[in-house]
Amino acid sequence: MRKVPTAGGIFGALMTLWPRLALAGGEKATDLVVVADTRGLSGFNWYVAGLYNENPWLFAVWAVVLTTLLGVALGLLMDVIMSRIGLNLGKAGHAEH
C-alpha cells in the first residue's frame, strides 16, 4: 500500500530544508578565519587560546591528552566514592553468563 504524505510531514520537510534554501542565495565564505580572542586572558587560558590560534595540531593533541587525563581522574574518583559507600564495581566475584 502506498503512503500519502501528510500535511505535517510536508511541513516538517520544508522546515528542515528552509535553512539550506536561505544559505543557497549568498556567496561562498572562503575567506572566513576563526580565531580565539586573547584580549583580557592570562595564564593557562591565554596559552590555550594562543595555541588554538597558532597551532591547531598541537591544540588538538592537548585537547585529547587533557580529556583523557580528566576522564581517568574522574573514573578513579568515582571508583573511590563507590567503594566508600559499599558498591564494588570491580570484576572480582561476578559470574560470567
ChimeraX commands (.cxc) that place a marker at each C-alpha (Angstrom):
marker #1 position 0.00,0.00,0.00 radius 0.5
marker #1 position 1.30,3.42,-0.90 radius 0.5
marker #1 position 1.63,6.05,1.82 radius 0.5
marker #1 position 0.34,9.52,1.11 radius 0.5
marker #1 position 2.43,12.35,2.57 radius 0.5
marker #1 position 0.57,14.21,5.27 radius 0.5
marker #1 position 0.50,17.98,5.67 radius 0.5
marker #1 position 2.59,17.66,8.84 radius 0.5
marker #1 position 5.20,15.59,7.05 radius 0.5
marker #1 position 5.45,18.02,4.16 radius 0.5
marker #1 position 5.64,20.97,6.57 radius 0.5
marker #1 position 8.39,19.22,8.55 radius 0.5
marker #1 position 10.38,18.51,5.38 radius 0.5
marker #1 position 10.06,22.12,4.24 radius 0.5
marker #1 position 11.15,23.44,7.65 radius 0.5
marker #1 position 14.15,21.12,7.54 radius 0.5
marker #1 position 15.16,22.36,4.10 radius 0.5
marker #1 position 14.45,26.06,4.77 radius 0.5
marker #1 position 17.94,26.93,6.16 radius 0.5
marker #1 position 19.58,25.35,3.10 radius 0.5
marker #1 position 17.43,27.43,0.79 radius 0.5
marker #1 position 18.31,30.60,2.70 radius 0.5
marker #1 position 22.04,29.85,2.60 radius 0.5
marker #1 position 21.99,28.99,-1.10 radius 0.5
marker #1 position 21.42,32.62,-2.08 radius 0.5
marker #1 position 24.67,34.05,-0.73 radius 0.5
marker #1 position 28.27,33.92,-1.83 radius 0.5
marker #1 position 30.70,31.34,-0.55 radius 0.5
marker #1 position 32.54,32.35,2.61 radius 0.5
marker #1 position 36.05,31.34,1.51 radius 0.5
marker #1 position 37.97,33.98,3.48 radius 0.5
marker #1 position 36.46,33.10,6.85 radius 0.5
marker #1 position 39.05,32.94,9.64 radius 0.5
marker #1 position 38.11,31.71,13.11 radius 0.5
marker #1 position 40.33,32.89,15.96 radius 0.5
marker #1 position 40.05,32.98,19.73 radius 0.5
marker #1 position 40.02,36.41,21.35 radius 0.5
marker #1 position 43.05,36.59,23.66 radius 0.5
marker #1 position 42.41,40.10,24.96 radius 0.5
marker #1 position 41.99,40.05,28.71 radius 0.5
marker #1 position 43.21,36.47,29.11 radius 0.5
marker #1 position 46.15,35.43,31.25 radius 0.5
marker #1 position 47.89,32.29,32.38 radius 0.5
marker #1 position 46.71,28.92,31.11 radius 0.5
marker #1 position 43.66,30.40,29.34 radius 0.5
marker #1 position 45.92,32.73,27.33 radius 0.5
marker #1 position 48.22,29.81,26.45 radius 0.5
marker #1 position 45.33,27.63,25.22 radius 0.5
marker #1 position 43.73,30.46,23.21 radius 0.5
marker #1 position 47.09,31.32,21.63 radius 0.5
marker #1 position 47.69,27.67,20.85 radius 0.5
marker #1 position 44.27,27.46,19.17 radius 0.5
marker #1 position 45.15,30.47,17.03 radius 0.5
marker #1 position 48.71,29.50,16.12 radius 0.5
marker #1 position 48.99,25.69,16.08 radius 0.5
marker #1 position 45.75,23.72,15.62 radius 0.5
marker #1 position 47.52,20.34,15.63 radius 0.5
marker #1 position 49.19,20.93,19.00 radius 0.5
marker #1 position 45.89,22.28,20.33 radius 0.5
marker #1 position 44.17,19.05,19.21 radius 0.5
marker #1 position 46.86,16.93,20.89 radius 0.5
marker #1 position 46.47,18.90,24.14 radius 0.5
marker #1 position 42.68,18.54,23.95 radius 0.5
marker #1 position 42.92,14.76,23.53 radius 0.5
marker #1 position 45.51,14.35,26.29 radius 0.5
marker #1 position 43.67,16.57,28.78 radius 0.5
marker #1 position 40.32,14.94,28.03 radius 0.5
marker #1 position 41.85,11.51,28.59 radius 0.5
marker #1 position 43.53,12.53,31.84 radius 0.5
marker #1 position 40.38,14.17,33.18 radius 0.5
marker #1 position 38.32,11.11,32.25 radius 0.5
marker #1 position 40.73,8.78,34.04 radius 0.5
marker #1 position 40.82,11.06,37.10 radius 0.5
marker #1 position 37.02,11.23,37.27 radius 0.5
marker #1 position 36.78,7.46,36.83 radius 0.5
marker #1 position 39.22,6.83,39.67 radius 0.5
marker #1 position 37.46,9.36,41.90 radius 0.5
marker #1 position 34.10,7.71,41.25 radius 0.5
marker #1 position 35.63,4.30,41.98 radius 0.5
marker #1 position 36.82,5.56,45.37 radius 0.5
marker #1 position 33.44,7.13,46.13 radius 0.5
marker #1 position 31.55,3.97,45.11 radius 0.5
marker #1 position 33.80,1.74,47.24 radius 0.5
marker #1 position 33.33,4.06,50.23 radius 0.5
marker #1 position 29.55,3.76,50.05 radius 0.5
marker #1 position 29.75,-0.02,49.67 radius 0.5
marker #1 position 29.36,-0.55,45.92 radius 0.5
marker #1 position 32.12,-2.63,44.38 radius 0.5
marker #1 position 32.07,-2.32,40.60 radius 0.5
marker #1 position 35.15,-4.49,40.02 radius 0.5
marker #1 position 35.10,-7.79,38.12 radius 0.5
marker #1 position 36.01,-9.92,41.15 radius 0.5
marker #1 position 33.09,-12.03,42.32 radius 0.5
marker #1 position 30.94,-11.60,39.20 radius 0.5
marker #1 position 29.83,-14.71,37.41 radius 0.5
marker #1 position 30.05,-14.61,33.64 radius 0.5
marker #1 position 26.96,-15.72,31.75 radius 0.5
marker link #1:1,2 radius 0.2
marker link #1:2,3 radius 0.2
marker link #1:3,4 radius 0.2
marker link #1:4,5 radius 0.2
marker link #1:5,6 radius 0.2
marker link #1:6,7 radius 0.2
marker link #1:7,8 radius 0.2
marker link #1:8,9 radius 0.2
marker link #1:9,10 radius 0.2
marker link #1:10,11 radius 0.2
marker link #1:11,12 radius 0.2
marker link #1:12,13 radius 0.2
marker link #1:13,14 radius 0.2
marker link #1:14,15 radius 0.2
marker link #1:15,16 radius 0.2
marker link #1:16,17 radius 0.2
marker link #1:17,18 radius 0.2
marker link #1:18,19 radius 0.2
marker link #1:19,20 radius 0.2
marker link #1:20,21 radius 0.2
marker link #1:21,22 radius 0.2
marker link #1:22,23 radius 0.2
marker link #1:23,24 radius 0.2
marker link #1:24,25 radius 0.2
marker link #1:25,26 radius 0.2
marker link #1:26,27 radius 0.2
marker link #1:27,28 radius 0.2
marker link #1:28,29 radius 0.2
marker link #1:29,30 radius 0.2
marker link #1:30,31 radius 0.2
marker link #1:31,32 radius 0.2
marker link #1:32,33 radius 0.2
marker link #1:33,34 radius 0.2
marker link #1:34,35 radius 0.2
marker link #1:35,36 radius 0.2
marker link #1:36,37 radius 0.2
marker link #1:37,38 radius 0.2
marker link #1:38,39 radius 0.2
marker link #1:39,40 radius 0.2
marker link #1:40,41 radius 0.2
marker link #1:41,42 radius 0.2
marker link #1:42,43 radius 0.2
marker link #1:43,44 radius 0.2
marker link #1:44,45 radius 0.2
marker link #1:45,46 radius 0.2
marker link #1:46,47 radius 0.2
marker link #1:47,48 radius 0.2
marker link #1:48,49 radius 0.2
marker link #1:49,50 radius 0.2
marker link #1:50,51 radius 0.2
marker link #1:51,52 radius 0.2
marker link #1:52,53 radius 0.2
marker link #1:53,54 radius 0.2
marker link #1:54,55 radius 0.2
marker link #1:55,56 radius 0.2
marker link #1:56,57 radius 0.2
marker link #1:57,58 radius 0.2
marker link #1:58,59 radius 0.2
marker link #1:59,60 radius 0.2
marker link #1:60,61 radius 0.2
marker link #1:61,62 radius 0.2
marker link #1:62,63 radius 0.2
marker link #1:63,64 radius 0.2
marker link #1:64,65 radius 0.2
marker link #1:65,66 radius 0.2
marker link #1:66,67 radius 0.2
marker link #1:67,68 radius 0.2
marker link #1:68,69 radius 0.2
marker link #1:69,70 radius 0.2
marker link #1:70,71 radius 0.2
marker link #1:71,72 radius 0.2
marker link #1:72,73 radius 0.2
marker link #1:73,74 radius 0.2
marker link #1:74,75 radius 0.2
marker link #1:75,76 radius 0.2
marker link #1:76,77 radius 0.2
marker link #1:77,78 radius 0.2
marker link #1:78,79 radius 0.2
marker link #1:79,80 radius 0.2
marker link #1:80,81 radius 0.2
marker link #1:81,82 radius 0.2
marker link #1:82,83 radius 0.2
marker link #1:83,84 radius 0.2
marker link #1:84,85 radius 0.2
marker link #1:85,86 radius 0.2
marker link #1:86,87 radius 0.2
marker link #1:87,88 radius 0.2
marker link #1:88,89 radius 0.2
marker link #1:89,90 radius 0.2
marker link #1:90,91 radius 0.2
marker link #1:91,92 radius 0.2
marker link #1:92,93 radius 0.2
marker link #1:93,94 radius 0.2
marker link #1:94,95 radius 0.2
marker link #1:95,96 radius 0.2
marker link #1:96,97 radius 0.2
view
